[in-house]
Amino acid sequence: MVTDVKISVKALRKKFGAFTAVDDISFDVNKGEVLGFLGPNGAGKSTTMKMITGFMTPTAGKILVDGLDIDNYPIEVKTRIGYLPEGAPAYGDMTTSGFLEFIADIRGYRGREKSDRVNSAIDKANLGSVFHKPVETLSKGFKRRVGLAQAILHDPLILIMDEPTDGLDPNQKHEVRELINEMAKDKAILISTHILEEVDAICDRAAIIACGKILFDGTPQQLQAMSLTHNAVRMKFAGEVPKLAKERLCKIGDVSDVMLESEINSLMVIPQAGASIARQVTHLIRDECWDVEEFVVTTGQLDEVFRKITTQITQQ
């Protein structure tokens, strides 16, 4: 059965003795979509990924991959998935190209197709400078890219990647994010990450998980809209902040607070419930003839929202 829903998780649960690592979670990932799994350490992200890929058996629930029940079609499911687990495990004594050739053999490729697959993976993961070097001699960043190369070698329908940019330098992170964005056009991609900027950079949706439960599932824009500073206005004056500036700004109907920033001549104007206040603040600046040299409307702080969501459940 062919469907645009490439990953479907229903009422998934995993227990280790008395400890519940994943607690009755459900979500779908569609073709052309990148879902970012966010959560603190021990939240259940990696355990969920291991169950979807068939490396771990659920205690309860159902997993469909490209419409196939993973319990009934385990081999067929694995042919459709590219998996990058945490830690980038590989055979250290193999060279980069030797390891990828080994993976190609396991995937059933031979002859010209095998070499084409390996060369394409090396090129996409930018491993040309280390293809002849033993994996054990590589830096953490290059080892991570070798893991990425093996995950995409067979051009899978579905990519599941646990911290794909872990250990990469800023340039390498940019390259991997560009690659993920390119591949996302015709794949379903599930990634876990601790890097909140990655949500903006590559994710269509974000799911926040803590204590084994999904606490939020929506777009990055919806997540940002939950921030206290969503649509807030940061204004920097050419000189000192005018004496009555805070009082005047607080009288704007949709303003909830005005805070002095660390810079002595800068104010942050906080709206009520993310209301748009830029026009009203601009009119006030004009009417009061304030000398403002910098005016920025903020989108919101993801780290603030992340802390708010994940600490609520841990404090219950």
TORZAVEX-709623 format. One record per residue (C-alpha): x negated, y, z negated; chain; residue number from 0. Coordinates in pm, 1 decimal, padded with zeros to 6 digits, m for minus. Example, Ala and Ser with C-alpha at 12.3 -4.5 7.8 and 13.67 -1.06 7.14 Angstrom:
+----------+----------+----------+--------+-----+
!       c1 !       c2 !       c3 ! cadena ! num !
+----------+----------+----------+--------+-----+
! m01230.0 ! m00450.0 ! m00780.0 !      A !   0 !
! m01367.0 ! m00106.0 ! m00714.0 !      A !   1 !
+----------+----------+----------+--------+-----+
! end
This chain:
+----------+----------+----------+--------+-----+
!       c1 !       c2 !       c3 ! cadena ! num !
+----------+----------+----------+--------+-----+
!  00000.0 !  00000.0 !  00000.0 !      A !   0 !
! m00142.6 !  00340.4 !  00104.9 !      A !   1 !
! m00059.9 !  00642.3 ! m00110.0 !      A !   2 !
! m00189.3 !  00995.8 ! m00173.8 !      A !   3 !
! m00201.0 !  00907.7 ! m00545.8 !      A !   4 !
! m00541.5 !  00740.2 ! m00560.9 !      A !   5 !
! m00565.6 !  00698.6 ! m00940.0 !      A !   6 !
! m00257.4 !  00638.2 ! m01153.1 !      A !   7 !
! m00294.9 !  00581.2 ! m01526.5 !      A !   8 !
!  00014.3 !  00495.1 ! m01732.2 !      A !   9 !
!  00031.3 !  00468.8 ! m02112.6 !      A !  10 !
! m00334.9 !  00364.8 ! m02133.3 !      A !  11 !
! m00464.4 !  00256.8 ! m02472.8 !      A !  12 !
! m00794.5 !  00115.8 ! m02596.7 !      A !  13 !
! m00860.9 ! m00000.9 ! m02950.8 !      A !  14 !
! m01184.0 ! m00121.1 ! m03107.5 !      A !  15 !
! m01062.2 ! m00298.4 ! m03418.3 !      A !  16 !
! m00873.2 ! m00042.0 ! m03625.1 !      A !  17 !
! m01016.3 !  00250.3 ! m03423.2 !      A !  18 !
! m00809.9 !  00385.4 ! m03131.9 !      A !  19 !
! m01045.9 !  00535.7 ! m02873.7 !      A !  20 !
! m00779.9 !  00607.3 ! m02608.7 !      A !  21 !
! m00427.6 !  00667.6 ! m02731.6 !      A !  22 !
! m00141.5 !  00628.6 ! m02481.9 !      A !  23 !
! m00261.9 !  00861.9 ! m02205.0 !      A !  24 !
! m00110.8 !  00902.7 ! m01857.4 !      A !  25 !
! m00225.0 !  01101.2 ! m01553.3 !      A !  26 !
! m00259.4 !  01083.0 ! m01173.5 !      A !  27 !
! m00533.8 !  01198.9 ! m00936.8 !      A !  28 !
! m00437.8 !  01265.6 ! m00575.0 !      A !  29 !
! m00640.6 !  01255.0 ! m00256.4 !      A !  30 !
! m00810.5 !  01592.2 ! m00205.3 !      A !  31 !
! m00810.5 !  01668.5 ! m00578.8 !      A !  32 !
! m01086.5 !  01704.1 ! m00837.4 !      A !  33 !
! m00974.4 !  01641.8 ! m01195.7 !      A !  34 !
! m01215.1 !  01752.3 ! m01466.4 !      A !  35 !
! m01202.9 !  01556.6 ! m01791.5 !      A !  36 !
! m01305.2 !  01787.2 ! m02077.3 !      A !  37 !
! m01346.7 !  01698.8 ! m02438.6 !      A !  38 !
! m01586.8 !  01682.7 ! m02732.5 !      A !  39 !
! m01816.8 !  01385.1 ! m02785.5 !      A !  40 !
! m01618.5 !  01074.4 ! m02878.9 !      A !  41 !
! m01295.7 !  01209.2 ! m02729.6 !      A !  42 !
! m01236.0 !  00902.0 ! m02509.3 !      A !  43 !
! m01351.0 !  01033.7 ! m02170.9 !      A !  44 !
! m01614.1 !  00770.0 ! m02093.7 !      A !  45 !
! m01396.0 !  00489.6 ! m02229.2 !      A !  46 !
! m01113.8 !  00594.5 ! m01996.2 !      A !  47 !
! m01350.0 !  00599.4 ! m01698.0 !      A !  48 !
! m01484.5 !  00254.7 ! m01783.4 !      A !  49 !
! m01131.0 !  00116.1 ! m01789.5 !      A !  50 !
! m01040.1 !  00273.3 ! m01454.9 !      A !  51 !
! m01350.8 !  00126.0 ! m01293.1 !      A !  52 !
! m01289.3 ! m00218.3 ! m01440.1 !      A !  53 !
! m01591.8 ! m00222.4 ! m01670.7 !      A !  54 !
! m01369.7 ! m00234.6 ! m01978.0 !      A !  55 !
! m01032.7 ! m00402.8 ! m02035.7 !      A !  56 !
! m00750.5 ! m00183.8 ! m02173.4 !      A !  57 !
! m00565.5 ! m00284.6 ! m02488.3 !      A !  58 !
! m00243.2 ! m00169.5 ! m02323.2 !      A !  59 !
! m00123.6 !  00029.5 ! m02023.6 !      A !  60 !
! m00147.2 !  00013.1 ! m01646.3 !      A !  61 !
! m00404.1 !  00136.6 ! m01395.7 !      A !  62 !
! m00343.0 !  00161.4 ! m01021.7 !      A !  63 !
! m00627.4 !  00251.3 ! m00784.6 !      A !  64 !
! m00516.9 !  00333.6 ! m00429.6 !      A !  65 !
! m00189.4 !  00162.5 ! m00515.7 !      A !  66 !
! m00359.7 ! m00158.6 ! m00634.1 !      A !  67 !
! m00320.2 ! m00290.7 ! m00987.8 !      A !  68 !
! m00671.6 ! m00324.7 ! m01125.6 !      A !  69 !
! m00573.3 ! m00639.9 ! m01317.9 !      A !  70 !
! m00456.9 ! m00817.0 ! m01001.3 !      A !  71 !
! m00707.4 ! m00679.6 ! m00749.2 !      A !  72 !
! m01034.0 ! m00612.5 ! m00936.9 !      A !  73 !
! m01270.9 ! m00667.3 ! m00642.2 !      A !  74 !
! m01060.0 ! m00466.7 ! m00395.1 !      A !  75 !
! m01043.8 ! m00181.2 ! m00645.9 !      A !  76 !
! m01421.4 ! m00175.8 ! m00691.0 !      A !  77 !
! m01475.3 ! m00147.9 ! m00314.2 !      A !  78 !
! m01273.4 !  00173.3 ! m00318.6 !      A !  79 !
! m01457.0 !  00335.4 ! m00611.8 !      A !  80 !
! m01792.4 !  00509.9 ! m00637.9 !      A !  81 !
! m01896.8 !  00519.8 ! m01002.7 !      A !  82 !
! m02165.4 !  00728.8 ! m01170.6 !      A !  83 !
! m02178.5 !  00621.9 ! m01536.8 !      A !  84 !
! m02346.3 !  00816.9 ! m01813.5 !      A !  85 !
! m02720.7 !  00774.5 ! m01841.7 !      A !  86 !
! m02778.1 !  00706.3 ! m01468.7 !      A !  87 !
! m02883.0 !  00340.9 ! m01517.9 !      A !  88 !
! m03108.3 !  00197.2 ! m01246.3 !      A !  89 !
! m03392.1 ! m00050.7 ! m01205.1 !      A !  90 !
! m03694.2 !  00155.5 ! m01299.8 !      A !  91 !
! m03952.8 ! m00054.1 ! m01119.2 !      A !  92 !
! m03775.6 ! m00007.7 ! m00783.8 !      A !  93 !
! m03846.9 !  00288.9 ! m00562.5 !      A !  94 !
! m03560.9 !  00526.4 ! m00489.5 !      A !  95 !
! m03515.8 !  00386.9 ! m00137.9 !      A !  96 !
! m03561.4 !  00029.0 ! m00260.4 !      A !  97 !
! m03290.6 !  00073.5 ! m00522.3 !      A !  98 !
! m03048.2 !  00222.1 ! m00270.7 !      A !  99 !
! m03124.1 ! m00058.5 ! m00023.9 !      A ! 100 !
! m03047.3 ! m00304.7 ! m00304.0 !      A ! 101 !
! m02712.4 ! m00130.7 ! m00365.3 !      A ! 102 !
! m02640.0 ! m00139.0 !  00009.4 !      A ! 103 !
! m02710.2 ! m00514.8 !  00012.6 !      A ! 104 !
! m02466.0 ! m00566.2 ! m00274.1 !      A ! 105 !
! m02205.5 ! m00363.1 ! m00085.7 !      A ! 106 !
! m02249.3 ! m00597.6 !  00211.8 !      A ! 107 !
! m02426.5 ! m00365.3 !  00455.6 !      A ! 108 !
! m02684.6 ! m00505.4 !  00696.5 !      A ! 109 !
! m02910.8 ! m00385.2 !  00975.6 !      A ! 110 !
! m02856.9 ! m00040.6 !  01124.4 !      A ! 111 !
! m02550.0 !  00034.4 !  00912.5 !      A ! 112 !
! m02747.4 ! m00039.4 !  00596.6 !      A ! 113 !
! m03030.6 !  00199.2 !  00688.4 !      A ! 114 !
! m02781.7 !  00465.9 !  00799.5 !      A ! 115 !
! m02595.7 !  00442.5 !  00468.0 !      A ! 116 !
! m02916.5 !  00464.4 !  00264.4 !      A ! 117 !
! m03055.1 !  00754.7 !  00466.2 !      A ! 118 !
! m02726.5 !  00943.8 !  00443.2 !      A ! 119 !
! m02712.1 !  00899.5 !  00063.8 !      A ! 120 !
! m03074.2 !  01015.2 !  00028.0 !      A ! 121 !
! m02999.0 !  01321.0 !  00239.9 !      A ! 122 !
! m02676.0 !  01414.7 !  00057.5 !      A ! 123 !
! m02837.9 !  01377.9 ! m00285.2 !      A ! 124 !
! m03151.2 !  01562.1 ! m00164.6 !      A ! 125 !
! m03387.7 !  01279.6 ! m00260.0 !      A ! 126 !
! m03622.0 !  01303.2 !  00038.6 !      A ! 127 !
! m03918.4 !  01412.3 ! m00174.3 !      A ! 128 !
! m03894.3 !  01110.2 ! m00407.5 !      A ! 129 !
! m03756.3 !  00829.7 ! m00187.4 !      A ! 130 !
! m04088.5 !  00639.3 ! m00210.3 !      A ! 131 !
! m04139.9 !  00688.4 ! m00586.3 !      A ! 132 !
! m04045.7 !  00435.6 ! m00859.8 !      A ! 133 !
! m03728.1 !  00539.6 ! m01037.5 !      A ! 134 !
! m03896.3 !  00514.3 ! m01378.8 !      A ! 135 !
! m04141.0 !  00792.4 ! m01282.1 !      A ! 136 !
! m03868.4 !  01040.3 ! m01189.5 !      A ! 137 !
! m03743.0 !  01329.1 ! m01399.7 !      A ! 138 !
! m03405.0 !  01306.4 ! m01568.2 !      A ! 139 !
! m03255.7 !  01527.9 ! m01297.3 !      A ! 140 !
! m03383.4 !  01312.4 ! m01011.7 !      A ! 141 !
! m03269.5 !  00994.4 ! m01187.4 !      A ! 142 !
! m02924.6 !  01148.5 ! m01210.1 !      A ! 143 !
! m02928.8 !  01221.0 ! m00836.9 !      A ! 144 !
! m03034.0 !  00862.3 ! m00762.8 !      A ! 145 !
! m02726.0 !  00754.9 ! m00958.8 !      A ! 146 !
! m02514.4 !  00994.1 ! m00754.3 !      A ! 147 !
! m02661.2 !  00857.8 ! m00430.3 !      A ! 148 !
! m02564.4 !  00499.3 ! m00517.7 !      A ! 149 !
! m02213.4 !  00614.5 ! m00606.6 !      A ! 150 !
! m02152.8 !  00777.4 ! m00266.8 !      A ! 151 !
! m02349.9 !  00531.5 ! m00050.2 !      A ! 152 !
! m02037.1 !  00341.8 !  00067.8 !      A ! 153 !
! m01832.1 !  00661.6 !  00122.4 !      A ! 154 !
! m01564.5 !  00558.7 ! m00128.2 !      A ! 155 !
! m01206.1 !  00682.7 ! m00137.2 !      A ! 156 !
! m01240.6 !  00752.7 ! m00508.7 !      A ! 157 !
! m01532.0 !  00898.2 ! m00705.1 !      A ! 158 !
! m01556.1 !  00865.9 ! m01082.4 !      A ! 159 !
! m01851.1 !  01049.6 ! m01231.7 !      A ! 160 !
! m01949.5 !  01083.5 ! m01595.2 !      A ! 161 !
! m02138.6 !  01412.3 ! m01645.5 !      A ! 162 !
! m02260.5 !  01432.0 ! m01282.1 !      A ! 163 !
! m02481.3 !  01739.5 ! m01340.2 !      A ! 164 !
! m02633.4 !  01623.0 ! m01669.1 !      A ! 165 !
! m03007.2 !  01694.2 ! m01672.0 !      A ! 166 !
! m03008.0 !  01896.3 ! m01350.2 !      A ! 167 !
! m03171.7 !  02235.8 ! m01319.6 !      A ! 168 !
! m02957.4 !  02531.8 ! m01198.2 !      A ! 169 !
! m03051.0 !  02480.9 ! m00832.4 !      A ! 170 !
! m02975.9 !  02109.0 ! m00849.2 !      A ! 171 !
! m02644.4 !  02177.0 ! m01022.4 !      A ! 172 !
! m02548.8 !  02411.2 ! m00740.9 !      A ! 173 !
! m02637.5 !  02149.1 ! m00478.6 !      A ! 174 !
! m02435.9 !  01876.5 ! m00652.1 !      A ! 175 !
! m02136.5 !  02105.8 ! m00697.2 !      A ! 176 !
! m02147.7 !  02198.1 ! m00328.5 !      A ! 177 !
! m02160.5 !  01827.7 ! m00240.7 !      A ! 178 !
! m01863.3 !  01750.0 ! m00466.2 !      A ! 179 !
! m01663.3 !  02035.7 ! m00314.0 !      A ! 180 !
! m01738.5 !  01904.0 !  00034.7 !      A ! 181 !
! m01645.9 !  01544.5 ! m00051.7 !      A ! 182 !
! m01328.3 !  01649.4 ! m00232.3 !      A ! 183 !
! m01154.5 !  01723.8 !  00098.9 !      A ! 184 !
! m01071.1 !  01358.3 !  00159.8 !      A ! 185 !
! m01135.8 !  01187.5 ! m00173.8 !      A ! 186 !
! m00986.8 !  01170.7 ! m00520.3 !      A ! 187 !
! m01252.8 !  01271.5 ! m00772.6 !      A ! 188 !
! m01250.5 !  01233.2 ! m01150.5 !      A ! 189 !
! m01541.0 !  01384.7 ! m01342.7 !      A ! 190 !
! m01612.8 !  01430.6 ! m01709.5 !      A ! 191 !
! m01813.8 !  01731.6 ! m01815.6 !      A ! 192 !
! m01917.4 !  01937.8 ! m02116.9 !      A ! 193 !
! m01997.6 !  02233.9 ! m01892.5 !      A ! 194 !
! m01696.9 !  02463.9 ! m01889.9 !      A ! 195 !
! m01823.7 !  02667.8 ! m01594.2 !      A ! 196 !
! m01795.2 !  02346.3 ! m01391.7 !      A ! 197 !
! m01416.7 !  02366.4 ! m01427.7 !      A ! 198 !
! m01414.9 !  02691.3 ! m01229.9 !      A ! 199 !
! m01680.9 !  02572.2 ! m00987.2 !      A ! 200 !
! m01536.8 !  02239.2 ! m00869.7 !      A ! 201 !
! m01211.2 !  02138.0 ! m01040.6 !      A ! 202 !
! m00855.6 !  02174.9 ! m00910.3 !      A ! 203 !
! m00721.1 !  02049.9 ! m01242.6 !      A ! 204 !
! m00853.3 !  02017.2 ! m01593.5 !      A ! 205 !
! m00745.4 !  01767.6 ! m01857.5 !      A ! 206 !
! m00860.6 !  01828.0 ! m02214.7 !      A ! 207 !
! m00885.8 !  01516.3 ! m02427.2 !      A ! 208 !
! m00957.1 !  01487.1 ! m02798.9 !      A ! 209 !
! m00910.5 !  01199.5 ! m03041.5 !      A ! 210 !
! m00805.7 !  00982.4 ! m02746.9 !      A ! 211 !
! m00510.5 !  01204.0 ! m02648.3 !      A ! 212 !
! m00461.3 !  01438.0 ! m02352.9 !      A ! 213 !
! m00381.6 !  01779.5 ! m02501.2 !      A ! 214 !
! m00375.3 !  01982.0 ! m02178.2 !      A ! 215 !
! m00337.3 !  01898.9 ! m01809.4 !      A ! 216 !
! m00318.2 !  02188.5 ! m01566.5 !      A ! 217 !
! m00511.4 !  02419.6 ! m01337.3 !      A ! 218 !
! m00819.0 !  02615.2 ! m01448.2 !      A ! 219 !
! m00612.6 !  02930.7 ! m01400.7 !      A ! 220 !
! m00346.6 !  02800.8 ! m01641.6 !      A ! 221 !
! m00620.9 !  02717.9 ! m01889.3 !      A ! 222 !
! m00771.5 !  03066.1 ! m01862.7 !      A ! 223 !
! m00426.3 !  03220.0 ! m01907.5 !      A ! 224 !
! m00420.1 !  03071.2 ! m02259.3 !      A ! 225 !
! m00720.3 !  03280.4 ! m02361.3 !      A ! 226 !
! m00679.0 !  03573.8 ! m02595.6 !      A ! 227 !
! m00875.9 !  03784.6 ! m02347.0 !      A ! 228 !
! m00684.5 !  03683.4 ! m02032.9 !      A ! 229 !
! m00608.2 !  04012.3 ! m01849.5 !      A ! 230 !
! m00788.2 !  04206.6 ! m02123.3 !      A ! 231 !
! m00961.7 !  04528.0 ! m02018.7 !      A ! 232 !
! m01322.9 !  04596.7 ! m02109.8 !      A ! 233 !
! m01410.2 !  04964.6 ! m02075.0 !      A ! 234 !
! m01744.5 !  05131.5 ! m02126.5 !      A ! 235 !
! m01759.7 !  05505.7 ! m02183.4 !      A ! 236 !
! m02035.6 !  05728.7 ! m02047.5 !      A ! 237 !
! m02087.2 !  05864.3 ! m02398.3 !      A ! 238 !
! m01937.8 !  05785.1 ! m02737.9 !      A ! 239 !
! m01589.6 !  05637.8 ! m02760.9 !      A ! 240 !
! m01340.7 !  05929.4 ! m02788.8 !      A ! 241 !
! m01209.2 !  05970.3 ! m03143.7 !      A ! 242 !
! m00845.4 !  05894.6 ! m03063.0 !      A ! 243 !
! m00910.8 !  05632.9 ! m02793.5 !      A ! 244 !
! m00812.6 !  05329.2 ! m03001.1 !      A ! 245 !
! m00500.4 !  05502.1 ! m03130.3 !      A ! 246 !
! m00391.4 !  05606.3 ! m02779.2 !      A ! 247 !
! m00458.5 !  05261.0 ! m02631.5 !      A ! 248 !
! m00267.4 !  05083.7 ! m02911.3 !      A ! 249 !
!  00043.9 !  05283.6 ! m02818.2 !      A ! 250 !
!  00060.2 !  05112.8 ! m02477.3 !      A ! 251 !
!  00356.0 !  04876.9 ! m02501.6 !      A ! 252 !
!  00182.3 !  04556.7 ! m02387.1 !      A ! 253 !
! m00135.4 !  04607.6 ! m02592.4 !      A ! 254 !
! m00178.1 !  04391.6 ! m02902.1 !      A ! 255 !
! m00520.4 !  04507.3 ! m03021.2 !      A ! 256 !
! m00819.9 !  04725.9 ! m02936.4 !      A ! 257 !
! m01162.0 !  04612.8 ! m03050.2 !      A ! 258 !
! m01497.8 !  04789.9 ! m03059.6 !      A ! 259 !
! m01752.6 !  04575.1 ! m02876.9 !      A ! 260 !
! m02113.7 !  04520.3 ! m02977.4 !      A ! 261 !
! m02210.9 !  04817.0 ! m02761.6 !      A ! 262 !
! m02114.0 !  05130.3 ! m02952.5 !      A ! 263 !
! m01955.4 !  05291.2 ! m02645.1 !      A ! 264 !
! m01747.2 !  04992.3 ! m02530.6 !      A ! 265 !
! m01390.5 !  04883.6 ! m02609.3 !      A ! 266 !
! m01198.0 !  04563.6 ! m02540.5 !      A ! 267 !
! m00823.3 !  04618.1 ! m02496.6 !      A ! 268 !
! m00631.1 !  04295.2 ! m02568.9 !      A ! 269 !
! m00287.6 !  04246.3 ! m02407.6 !      A ! 270 !
!  00012.4 !  04074.1 ! m02558.8 !      A ! 271 !
!  00053.8 !  03719.9 ! m02420.4 !      A ! 272 !
! m00175.7 !  03785.3 ! m02125.4 !      A ! 273 !
!  00030.3 !  04074.5 ! m01988.8 !      A ! 274 !
! m00120.7 !  04285.2 ! m01710.3 !      A ! 275 !
! m00226.2 !  04614.9 ! m01864.5 !      A ! 276 !
! m00486.6 !  04744.2 ! m01617.6 !      A ! 277 !
! m00253.9 !  04994.9 ! m01448.6 !      A ! 278 !
! m00132.7 !  05139.2 ! m01779.6 !      A ! 279 !
! m00486.9 !  05170.3 ! m01914.5 !      A ! 280 !
! m00601.0 !  05336.1 ! m01590.9 !      A ! 281 !
! m00321.1 !  05592.6 ! m01616.2 !      A ! 282 !
! m00418.9 !  05668.2 ! m01975.8 !      A ! 283 !
! m00783.9 !  05716.6 ! m01880.6 !      A ! 284 !
! m00675.9 !  05964.2 ! m01611.8 !      A ! 285 !
! m00434.7 !  06150.6 ! m01841.1 !      A ! 286 !
! m00690.5 !  06177.6 ! m02123.0 !      A ! 287 !
! m00976.6 !  06264.8 ! m01883.9 !      A ! 288 !
! m01199.9 !  06001.6 ! m02043.3 !      A ! 289 !
! m01540.9 !  05953.5 ! m01883.0 !      A ! 290 !
! m01541.0 !  05575.3 ! m01822.8 !      A ! 291 !
! m01836.2 !  05433.4 ! m01632.2 !      A ! 292 !
! m01734.3 !  05065.5 ! m01639.4 !      A ! 293 !
! m01388.1 !  04906.7 ! m01619.6 !      A ! 294 !
! m01344.5 !  04528.1 ! m01603.3 !      A ! 295 !
! m01033.4 !  04309.3 ! m01620.6 !      A ! 296 !
! m01133.6 !  03975.9 ! m01777.0 !      A ! 297 !
! m00992.3 !  03640.0 ! m01668.5 !      A ! 298 !
! m01029.8 !  03478.6 ! m02008.8 !      A ! 299 !
! m01283.6 !  03264.6 ! m02192.7 !      A ! 300 !
! m01258.6 !  02889.7 ! m02137.9 !      A ! 301 !
! m01474.7 !  02809.1 ! m02439.4 !      A ! 302 !
! m01231.9 !  02993.9 ! m02665.5 !      A ! 303 !
! m00935.0 !  02798.9 ! m02526.5 !      A ! 304 !
! m01127.5 !  02470.4 ! m02544.1 !      A ! 305 !
! m01208.1 !  02525.5 ! m02913.5 !      A ! 306 !
! m00849.7 !  02625.6 ! m02990.4 !      A ! 307 !
! m00700.2 !  02317.8 ! m02823.9 !      A ! 308 !
! m00948.5 !  02058.0 ! m02949.2 !      A ! 309 !
! m00970.2 !  02181.6 ! m03309.5 !      A ! 310 !
! m00591.4 !  02182.9 ! m03351.9 !      A ! 311 !
! m00570.4 !  01803.2 ! m03334.0 !      A ! 312 !
! m00883.7 !  01739.1 ! m03540.3 !      A ! 313 !
! m00742.1 !  01956.2 ! m03820.2 !      A ! 314 !
! m00410.8 !  01768.5 ! m03829.4 !      A ! 315 !
+----------+----------+----------+--------+-----+
! end
